[in-house]
Amino acid sequence: MRIAVAGTPDFARVALAALHAAGHDVLLVLTQPDRPAGRGMKPHPSPVKQWALAHSLPVLQPRSLRLDGKYPDEAATARAALQATTPDVLVVAAYGLILPRWTLDLPRLGCLNIHASLLPRWRGAAPIQRAIEAGDAQTGVTIMQMDEGLDTGDMALREAIVIGARETAASLHDRLAELGARLIVQALEQAAHGPLIVTPQPTEGVSYARKIDKTEARIDWSRPALEIERRIRAFDPFPGAATALSGEAIKVWDAQLDTTPRPPDTRPGQILCADETGVAVACGQGEPDGVLYLTELQRAGGKRLPAREFLRGFALAAGQTLDGTI
């Protein structure tokens, strides 16, 4: 099938590679402009762009697809390129730009989106992180026929997976990327041999996964331990959960719920003990007992370290209080 692909991060790269390997004719790749990254903050190409160029696929990087927007010339160039290639379908995965009506109407089979949730739950920008943060037992991927709404289109394929008890956003991302790649190949195979059957999304169970903001990194120790533990996993690798001691930032990458009761005379953020097994911190009252063991930490400019190694270079002691200000 003749296809175009619009995507930016690694999630989309996995799908692009699968579509290419399945023998589809990738006529054009749309991805976000290069972004500053690294210590030198030099422009860095997206994972999709890197893969596309390595496989000699044409790439366009418009800053907008709106013909009446801020960059109409770039949008017009993208439209002309899509019109010239006449793709049967535009596959979209974590592209990061709004697709206007002309984009949805141009391909013969419209636009198919690979969305990393079981729609209508977690429409929006951060479905993987929000599913972990909320304590969902499962999530999945939905292949959706795109319309002008926010992830509101009819569903073509939908498959669930279990969220592991120790799942991070990084590990869940990788599993969902592979699932999404498999499902989009399956969807195009169905479309090549007959009409792609779609069903409307349920009207009940709608929720929105707002974009992750760096300000959410701060750990609020007054919250229940279970809630904090989920956020730590949801924000790995970005933006990372963080706290501070005496003004020095500490990132927390792994933590475990403690079954010992929280002492009644402690305050949220207070360190109860710090040894090779971890750093026990009092949290707000809540199940299981308001205590969290921090087992992997990182100081500013340092590496992620197990608690026993971290404590060799950063002294933490019972009675000290971790601060939410970072």
C-alpha positions in Angstrom: 0.0 0.0 0.0 1.1 3.6 -0.7 1.4 5.4 2.6 2.7 8.5 4.3 3.7 8.5 7.9 3.5 11.4 10.4 5.3 10.9 13.7 8.1 12.2 15.9 9.4 10.2 18.9 10.6 6.6 19.3 7.0 5.3 19.6 6.4 6.4 16.0 9.8 5.2 14.8 8.9 1.6 15.8 5.7 1.8 13.7 7.5 3.3 10.7 10.1 0.5 10.8 7.4 -2.1 11.0 5.4 -0.6 8.1 8.6 -0.5 6.0 9.5 -4.1 6.9 6.0 -5.2 5.9 6.6 -4.0 2.4 4.5 -0.8 2.3 5.6 1.9 0.0 6.5 4.8 2.3 6.2 7.8 0.1 6.7 10.6 2.6 7.6 11.1 6.3 6.4 14.1 8.3 8.1 14.8 11.6 8.6 17.7 13.9 11.5 20.2 13.3 14.8 19.4 14.9 14.9 20.4 18.6 17.8 21.6 20.8 19.2 18.7 22.9 22.2 17.7 24.9 24.7 19.8 26.8 25.5 21.9 23.8 21.7 22.3 23.0 22.4 21.7 19.3 19.5 21.0 17.0 18.8 17.2 17.2 16.7 15.3 14.7 13.7 13.2 15.9 14.0 9.4 16.1 11.6 9.2 13.1 13.7 11.5 11.0 16.9 9.7 11.8 15.4 6.3 10.8 13.8 7.7 7.7 17.0 9.3 6.4 19.0 6.1 7.2 16.5 4.3 4.9 16.5 7.0 2.2 12.9 8.1 2.8 11.9 11.6 2.0 11.3 13.8 5.0 9.4 17.1 5.6 9.4 19.0 8.9 6.7 21.7 8.8 6.2 23.7 11.9 2.4 23.7 11.2 0.0 22.1 8.7 -2.6 24.9 9.0 -2.8 26.9 5.8 -4.2 29.8 7.7 -1.7 29.6 10.6 1.6 31.1 11.5 3.6 29.1 8.9 1.3 28.9 5.8 4.2 28.4 3.3 5.4 25.3 5.2 1.9 24.0 5.4 1.4 24.6 1.7 4.6 22.8 0.9 3.5 19.8 3.0 0.1 19.7 1.2 1.7 19.9 -2.2 4.0 17.0 -1.3 1.1 14.9 -0.1 -0.9 15.7 -3.1 2.0 14.8 -5.4 2.6 11.4 -3.7 -1.1 10.5 -3.5 -0.9 8.1 -0.5 -3.7 5.7 0.2 -3.5 6.4 3.9 -1.6 8.7 6.3 -0.5 6.8 9.4 -0.1 9.1 12.4 1.7 8.2 15.7 2.7 10.8 18.3 3.2 13.4 15.6 2.7 16.5 17.9 0.9 18.7 15.4 -2.8 19.2 14.8 -4.0 17.8 11.5 -6.4 20.2 9.8 -9.4 19.1 7.7 -7.5 19.1 4.4 -5.0 16.5 5.8 -7.8 14.2 7.0 -9.5 14.3 3.6 -6.5 14.0 1.3 -5.6 10.3 1.5 -8.0 7.8 -0.1 -8.4 5.9 3.1 -8.1 8.9 5.4 -5.7 9.1 8.4 -5.2 6.2 10.9 -3.8 7.1 14.3 -1.9 4.7 16.7 -3.0 5.8 20.1 -1.4 4.3 23.3 -4.6 3.7 25.3 -7.9 1.9 25.3 -10.0 4.7 24.0 -12.0 6.5 25.1 -9.9 6.3 28.3 -6.9 8.6 28.2 -7.5 10.7 25.1 -4.7 13.3 24.8 -1.0 13.8 25.0 0.3 11.5 27.8 -1.8 8.3 28.0 1.0 6.1 29.1 2.1 8.1 32.1 -1.5 8.9 33.2 -2.5 5.2 33.1 0.3 4.3 35.5 -0.3 7.4 37.7 -3.9 6.5 38.1 -3.1 2.9 39.0 -4.9 1.4 36.0 -4.7 -2.4 35.8 -4.5 -2.4 32.0 -4.0 -0.2 29.0 -3.4 -0.9 25.4 -3.4 0.5 21.8 -6.3 1.7 19.7 -6.0 2.1 15.9 -8.4 5.0 15.2 -9.8 6.6 12.1 -9.0 10.3 12.7 -11.5 13.1 12.8 -11.2 16.7 13.8 -11.8 16.0 17.5 -9.2 15.1 20.2 -8.8 11.4 19.8 -12.5 11.0 19.2 -12.5 9.1 15.9 -14.0 5.7 15.2 -12.0 2.6 16.3 -10.6 0.0 13.9 -8.6 -2.2 16.2 -8.1 -2.2 20.0 -6.0 -4.6 22.1 -5.3 -4.5 25.8 -2.2 -5.4 27.9 -1.7 -5.7 31.6 0.2 -3.0 33.4 2.9 -4.6 35.6 3.1 -3.9 39.3 6.5 -2.3 38.8 5.9 -0.9 35.3 7.6 2.4 34.5 6.5 4.8 31.7 9.7 3.7 29.8 9.0 -0.1 30.0 5.3 0.4 29.2 6.1 2.7 26.3 8.3 0.0 24.7 5.7 -2.7 25.0 2.9 -0.4 23.6 5.2 0.8 20.7 5.6 -2.9 19.7 1.9 -3.5 20.0 1.0 -0.4 18.1 3.4 -1.4 15.3 1.8 -4.8 15.0 -1.7 -3.5 15.0 -1.1 -0.8 12.4 0.4 -3.4 10.0 -2.7 -5.6 10.7 -5.1 -2.7 10.0 -3.5 -1.9 6.7 -3.6 -5.6 5.8 -7.3 -5.5 6.4 -7.8 -2.3 4.5 -5.9 -3.7 1.5 -8.4 -6.6 1.2 -11.6 -4.8 1.8 -13.2 -2.0 3.8 -11.7 -1.4 7.2 -14.5 -2.0 9.7 -14.7 0.8 12.4 -16.9 1.3 15.4 -17.7 4.5 17.3 -16.0 5.0 20.6 -18.2 4.5 23.7 -19.7 7.6 25.1 -18.9 6.5 28.7 -15.5 6.2 30.3 -14.0 9.2 28.6 -10.9 10.7 30.3 -8.1 13.0 29.2 -4.4 12.6 29.6 -3.0 16.1 29.9 0.5 16.7 28.8 3.2 16.1 31.4 4.6 19.3 32.8 8.0 19.6 34.5 6.4 21.2 37.5 4.7 17.9 38.2 8.1 16.4 39.1 8.0 17.8 42.6 7.1 15.1 45.2 4.4 16.2 47.6 5.2 14.1 50.7 1.8 14.9 52.2 0.2 12.6 49.6 -0.3 8.9 50.3 2.7 6.6 49.7 0.9 4.6 47.1 0.1 7.7 45.0 3.7 8.9 45.2 5.1 5.5 44.2 2.9 5.4 41.1 4.0 8.9 40.1 7.7 7.9 40.5 7.1 5.1 38.0 4.9 7.2 35.7 7.5 10.0 35.5 10.4 7.6 34.6 12.2 8.7 32.4 10.5 12.2 32.1 10.4 14.5 34.0 11.6 12.3 36.8 10.2 12.6 40.4 12.2 15.0 42.5 12.7 16.2 46.0 15.4 18.2 47.8 17.4 18.3 51.0 18.7 21.7 52.2 18.1 23.1 48.7 19.9 20.4 46.8 17.8 18.5 44.3 17.5 14.7 44.5 15.7 12.7 41.8 13.9 9.5 42.9 13.8 6.8 40.3 12.6 3.8 42.2 10.7 3.3 45.4 8.8 0.5 47.2 5.9 0.6 49.6 6.8 -0.3 53.1 4.5 -2.5 55.2 5.7 -1.2 58.5 3.3 1.3 60.2 4.3 5.0 60.0 5.2 6.3 63.4 2.4 8.6 64.7 4.7 11.4 65.6 6.4 11.8 62.2 5.7 14.5 59.6 5.5 14.1 55.8 8.9 14.0 54.1 10.7 13.0 57.3 13.4 10.4 56.9 12.8 7.4 59.2 16.0 5.5 58.4 18.6 5.4 55.7 20.7 2.3 55.1 21.8 0.0 52.3 18.3 -1.3 51.8 16.9 2.2 51.1 15.7 5.5 52.5 12.4 5.2 54.4 10.3 8.4 54.2 7.1 9.2 55.9 4.3 10.2 53.6 0.7 11.4 54.0 -1.7 9.1 55.7 -3.0 6.5 53.2 -2.8 2.9 52.3 -0.7 0.9 52.9 0.9 2.7 55.8 2.2 6.1 54.7 5.9 5.0 54.3 7.9 4.8 51.1 11.3 3.2 50.7 13.5 5.0 48.1 15.7 2.5 46.5 17.2 4.4 43.5 18.3 8.1 43.6 20.3 10.7 41.7 21.8 14.0 42.7 22.2 16.9 40.3 24.8 16.1 37.7 25.3 12.6 39.0 24.1 9.1 37.9 21.1 7.1 38.9 22.4 4.9 41.8 21.0 2.2 44.1 20.4 3.7 47.5 23.5 2.0 49.1 25.8 3.7 46.5 24.0 7.0 46.6 24.3 7.2 50.4 28.1 6.9 50.2 28.3 10.3 48.5 25.2 12.0 49.9 24.6 11.6 53.6 21.0 11.1 54.6 20.0 10.4 58.2 16.9 9.7 60.3 15.2 12.9 61.4 16.0 15.0 58.3 13.1 16.2 56.2 13.0 16.1 52.5 11.6 19.3 51.0 9.1 19.5 48.1 10.9 22.7 46.9 13.3 21.9 44.0 
